[in-house]
Amino acid sequence: MTIISVADELAMELDCASQQQNWAHLQQLDDRVAQMLSAIADQEILPAEAQLLRKLKHSHQRALERCQAYQLTLKADMENRRNRQEGITAYAMIAIAAYQEMAREEGAR
């Protein structure tokens, strides 16, 4: 495969995987991008290839931005769940205390 076909294919796959939030596939694609760039590091790049490499870089950047946005969403969701758990625990403690008080009152009769 030529640099052009590989770079173009990777750019499209990066866009697709990041839009679908297919993070495992995105990691594989990231590895493939790194391998391809290492393989062509010492080669002379033609203008058409340079243009496609810029497209690939742009796709890679968009994928990174989507990952970062999703990371922020997950972080907010985890914080929200943690906050709700603290509230649930507080209500449970109140309920336990109320039941214990009821049991003491019942035992005192």
C-alpha positions as a Markdown table, in Angstrom:
| # | Residue | x | y | z |
|---|---|---|---|---|
| 1 | Met | 0.0 | 0.0 | 0.0 |
| 2 | Thr | 1.1 | 3.5 | -0.7 |
| 3 | Ile | 1.4 | 6.3 | 1.9 |
| 4 | Ile | -1.6 | 7.9 | 0.1 |
| 5 | Ser | -3.9 | 5.0 | 0.5 |
| 6 | Val | -2.8 | 4.2 | 4.0 |
| 7 | Ala | -3.1 | 7.8 | 5.2 |
| 8 | Asp | -6.5 | 8.3 | 3.6 |
| 9 | Glu | -7.8 | 5.0 | 5.0 |
| 10 | Leu | -6.6 | 5.8 | 8.5 |
| 11 | Ala | -8.1 | 9.3 | 8.4 |
| 12 | Met | -11.5 | 7.9 | 7.5 |
| 13 | Glu | -11.3 | 5.2 | 10.1 |
| 14 | Leu | -10.2 | 7.6 | 12.8 |
| 15 | Asp | -13.2 | 9.8 | 12.1 |
| 16 | Cys | -15.6 | 6.9 | 12.0 |
| 17 | Ala | -14.2 | 5.2 | 15.2 |
| 18 | Ser | -14.2 | 8.5 | 17.2 |
| 19 | Gln | -17.7 | 9.4 | 16.1 |
| 20 | Gln | -19.0 | 6.0 | 17.1 |
| 21 | Gln | -17.0 | 6.2 | 20.4 |
| 22 | Asn | -15.3 | 2.9 | 19.6 |
| 23 | Trp | -12.4 | 3.6 | 21.9 |
| 24 | Ala | -10.7 | 0.2 | 21.6 |
| 25 | His | -10.6 | 0.5 | 17.8 |
| 26 | Leu | -9.4 | 4.0 | 18.1 |
| 27 | Gln | -6.5 | 2.8 | 20.2 |
| 28 | Gln | -5.6 | 0.3 | 17.4 |
| 29 | Leu | -5.8 | 3.0 | 14.8 |
| 30 | Asp | -3.6 | 5.3 | 16.9 |
| 31 | Asp | -1.0 | 2.4 | 17.0 |
| 32 | Arg | -1.3 | 2.0 | 13.2 |
| 33 | Val | -0.8 | 5.8 | 12.7 |
| 34 | Ala | 2.4 | 5.7 | 14.8 |
| 35 | Gln | 3.7 | 2.7 | 12.9 |
| 36 | Met | 3.0 | 4.3 | 9.6 |
| 37 | Leu | 4.7 | 7.5 | 10.6 |
| 38 | Ser | 7.7 | 5.6 | 11.9 |
| 39 | Ala | 7.9 | 3.7 | 8.6 |
| 40 | Ile | 7.9 | 6.8 | 6.4 |
| 41 | Ala | 10.1 | 9.0 | 8.7 |
| 42 | Asp | 13.1 | 8.7 | 6.4 |
| 43 | Gln | 11.2 | 8.8 | 3.1 |
| 44 | Glu | 10.8 | 11.8 | 0.8 |
| 45 | Ile | 7.2 | 12.9 | 1.0 |
| 46 | Leu | 5.5 | 14.0 | -2.3 |
| 47 | Pro | 3.2 | 17.0 | -2.2 |
| 48 | Ala | 0.1 | 14.8 | -2.6 |
| 49 | Glu | 1.3 | 12.6 | 0.3 |
| 50 | Ala | 1.9 | 15.7 | 2.4 |
| 51 | Gln | -1.6 | 16.8 | 1.8 |
| 52 | Leu | -3.0 | 13.5 | 2.9 |
| 53 | Leu | -0.8 | 13.4 | 5.9 |
| 54 | Arg | -2.2 | 16.8 | 6.9 |
| 55 | Lys | -5.7 | 15.4 | 6.5 |
| 56 | Leu | -4.6 | 12.4 | 8.7 |
| 57 | Lys | -3.2 | 14.8 | 11.3 |
| 58 | His | -6.5 | 16.8 | 11.3 |
| 59 | Ser | -8.5 | 13.5 | 11.7 |
| 60 | His | -6.2 | 12.4 | 14.5 |
| 61 | Gln | -6.7 | 15.8 | 16.2 |
| 62 | Arg | -10.5 | 15.5 | 15.9 |
| 63 | Ala | -10.4 | 12.0 | 17.4 |
| 64 | Leu | -8.3 | 13.3 | 20.3 |
| 65 | Glu | -10.8 | 16.1 | 20.9 |
| 66 | Arg | -13.7 | 13.6 | 20.9 |
| 67 | Cys | -11.8 | 11.5 | 23.4 |
| 68 | Gln | -11.1 | 14.4 | 25.7 |
| 69 | Ala | -14.8 | 15.5 | 25.5 |
| 70 | Tyr | -15.9 | 12.0 | 26.4 |
| 71 | Gln | -13.4 | 11.9 | 29.2 |
| 72 | Leu | -14.9 | 15.1 | 30.7 |
| 73 | Thr | -18.4 | 13.6 | 30.3 |
| 74 | Leu | -17.3 | 10.4 | 32.2 |
| 75 | Lys | -15.6 | 12.5 | 34.9 |
| 76 | Ala | -18.8 | 14.5 | 35.4 |
| 77 | Asp | -20.9 | 11.4 | 35.5 |
| 78 | Met | -18.6 | 9.7 | 38.0 |
| 79 | Glu | -18.7 | 12.9 | 40.2 |
| 80 | Asn | -22.5 | 13.0 | 40.0 |
| 81 | Arg | -22.7 | 9.3 | 41.0 |
| 82 | Arg | -20.3 | 9.9 | 43.9 |
| 83 | Asn | -22.4 | 12.8 | 45.1 |
| 84 | Arg | -25.6 | 10.8 | 44.8 |
| 85 | Gln | -24.0 | 7.9 | 46.7 |
| 86 | Glu | -23.1 | 10.2 | 49.6 |
| 87 | Gly | -26.8 | 11.4 | 49.8 |
| 88 | Ile | -28.1 | 7.8 | 49.6 |
| 89 | Thr | -25.7 | 6.8 | 52.4 |
| 90 | Ala | -26.9 | 9.7 | 54.5 |
| 91 | Tyr | -30.5 | 8.8 | 54.1 |
| 92 | Ala | -29.7 | 5.2 | 54.9 |
| 93 | Met | -27.9 | 6.3 | 58.1 |
| 94 | Ile | -31.0 | 8.3 | 59.1 |
| 95 | Ala | -33.3 | 5.4 | 58.4 |
| 96 | Ile | -31.1 | 3.0 | 60.5 |
| 97 | Ala | -31.0 | 5.5 | 63.4 |
| 98 | Ala | -34.8 | 5.8 | 63.2 |
| 99 | Tyr | -35.3 | 2.0 | 63.2 |
| 100 | Gln | -32.9 | 1.6 | 66.1 |
| 101 | Glu | -34.8 | 4.3 | 68.0 |
| 102 | Met | -38.1 | 2.5 | 67.3 |
| 103 | Ala | -36.6 | -0.8 | 68.5 |
| 104 | Arg | -35.4 | 0.9 | 71.7 |
| 105 | Glu | -38.9 | 2.4 | 72.3 |
| 106 | Glu | -40.5 | -1.0 | 71.6 |
| 107 | Gly | -38.1 | -2.7 | 74.0 |
| 108 | Ala | -38.8 | -0.2 | 76.7 |
| 109 | Arg | -42.6 | -1.0 | 76.8 |
